[in-house]
Amino acid sequence: MAASSEERLKILKLIEENKITPEEGIRLLQALEKSSALAEKKGPLPPPPPGEGMRPRPRWLRVRITDLRSGKVRVNIRLPVTVLNTGMKLGARFSPEIGEIEMGQIMDAIQSGEIGQIVDIYDEEDQEHIEVGLE
């Protein structure tokens, strides 16, 4: 792809307005042509390998806490992944075990694009079932 006419006209206009010397204009025009030739040689970027870059990223973190005695869901929080740290603190208020879940495990799952359940804990002491997942 050659340098565009618009770019060349801008340089010529700068010469006409005495903002640059004719010699400087020639150097700019030559540099413009060289950069255009390099871009032409390199060509467009190759497409990503199949399957890469096409995987949807998780958008939601879900924390669900179910009472094992009654079977009722006591907590069902769905938060945007972007507010993950705040969501983990909120979940820890309802169940301290949430605070014990290694944040690195969840962050790794987000970075890898994993979707689905990440943590599944049955707490017999408090009679709770804790599930953490990415959607």
N, C-alpha and C positions, 0 to 999 in steps of 0.2 A: 504494500500500500504506500503510495507516494505521499509526500507531505501535502496537506490539504491546501487548496487555493486560499482559503480564509487565513490560515497561518502565515502563508507567504505575503498576503496582502497586508497583514498587520505589521510585519517587518518592514515592508516597503513604505508604509505610512509613517513608521517611526523615522525612517531615513528622510522622507519628505518634510516632516515636521522638525527636522534637525535635532531630534532627541538622541539619535545615534549617528555615527559617521557611516559613510558608504562601506568602508572597510569592515566595520563592526557588523553591518547588515549582511555583507557577504559571508562572514564567519557564521552568523546565526543561520543563514539559509543553508550553508553547507552542513552545519550540525543538525539541522532539521532533517535534511535528506539522509544523513547517516543514521539517525535514530529511526527514521521510517524504514530504511533498508534492513536494519537489525530486527525490527519488529516483524518485518515480512519474512525474514529467514527463520525466525523462531516459530512462527505460525501460532495458531490457537493452542491453548492448554489442552492436554489430553483429558478425556472424560475420566471420572473416578472409576476404579475397578467395580465390577458388578457387585451389588449388595452394599457397597460402602457409600456413605453419605445419603442413602435412601431410607435408612432406618429412622422411624419416628422417635423423638426424644420424649421421655416421660414428662408430663406436665403437672401431674398431681401426686401428692403424697397422701395416702389414706392411713389413718390410725383407727382401728376398731377394737374396742374392749367389750367383751361379752361376759356376763355373770354366768359362771358354770352351774350354779344352783338353779337359777330360774331360766336360763337360756336367753334372757333378754339382753339386747345390746345396750350397754350403759353409755358408751362413747362411740361416736362415729364421726370423725373429723376428716374432711377432705380439704387440703390446703395446696395452693400453688407451690411447685417445687422452689420457686424463687424466694419463698419465705420459710424455707426449711428449718433454719435454726430457731426461729420463733415458734414454729409448729412443734418442734421437739420439746421445747420448754413448756409449752401449753399442755402437751400430752403427758409430760412428766408430772404435772400437777394432779392429773387424774389417777395416774398409776406410776409410782416411783420406778418400776421396772423399765419404763420407756426411757427414762434418763440413763439407765445402765446400758442400753443398746449402743453398740459402738457406732458412732457417727461415721467413721471411715467406711464401714460396710455399706451404709446407705449412700454415701457420696460416691463410692466406687460403682454401685449399681446405677446411679444417675449418669455418671460419666460414660459408662459402657452402653447406655441406652436400654438397659434392662427394664422390662415392664412386667409387672406381676408381683406376687408376694415375695417379700424379702425376709421378713421375720415372722415367726409363728411360735409363740410362747404359751405354754399352759402353766399357770402359776397356781399350784395346788394349795399353797398357804392362804392366798387371798381369794381362791376360787374364781380366777379370771382367766380368760383366753385373750391374749393380746396378739393382734395381727397388724403388721405394717407392710404396706405395699406401694408400688408406683403404678400409676395409670397414665 
